Amino acid sequence: MVRAMKNLSRENKVEQFHRAMGTDVNVEPTEALLLLREQLLMEECFEVVNELHKIRLSVVNKDKITTTQWADLLKELGDLQYVLSGTIVSLSPIYGSFSPTFNRIHHSNMSKLGEDGKPVLREDGKVLKGPSYKPPYLEDLIK
């Protein structure tokens, strides 16, 4: 069983978890489901930001960042990915497989390069949309 699970995508593994726990899989959205997904995502985002904040404070204070701090961040990032994948699994009747969505967003993000082929960056390092940016078209993926 463990070997077979290795070949499953993240969403397939989370779907397996949802089915085992009796959680929504491939369902029509309800207000309660959407509220739950909002709350879970916000909780997990907060936990990631909290761990990042702790590490940033260590950097500011010139303290050594511990293995435990990195492990705590990694755990929260994993939890966030799990909840994000759970949202994808729960709402999959709306758009089916998430792979085409991700691929189109990736292609769109790659169009953010500037005319010189280099990234266009904001002062804080965020990648901005270059002059050739093309937003992803996703409406045809909605069922």
Steps between C-alpha positions, in 0.01 A plus 500: 500500500779744585668444163172561315446823695839631382366521146188695597480875446457729801133541417453121471658450842284772654193350331592169660515678837167676439330173412645326807384785725158542337591849381358663186639367173384609156186674627291795397592803708283596794529804721622280786768334285626831361510653848692199633754519215543877563557444872743212451705693245512809722605293804779328310617824334520658843709210629745533206528876550553448873791262439650733238472784751691300763779426253510863385538612861794264536658657192434854629643413842794322335406180682573160352195356326448160652418174330180498705397838356554374144315177582210699648478710183519192281218337698278806461576526128403134467178559691418797276564291189282223644210740562548662159493158337194415709325806359588387149371148576178626657410730211625289209155465335530867411822467300610136492874441509704787639803428279383704199429794730844487656667458160322805359588709804862392467503597132341834590754562777785432257363783281584749778856544374598844381586586140866425582405147611571581863254505789323822585537535875344725757740652754422223754568224245146417392480405132279743311321463169722595210379666179439160334293359787200295393247398766395136495170417334321259732129539425498207258614273786183565700243225460 
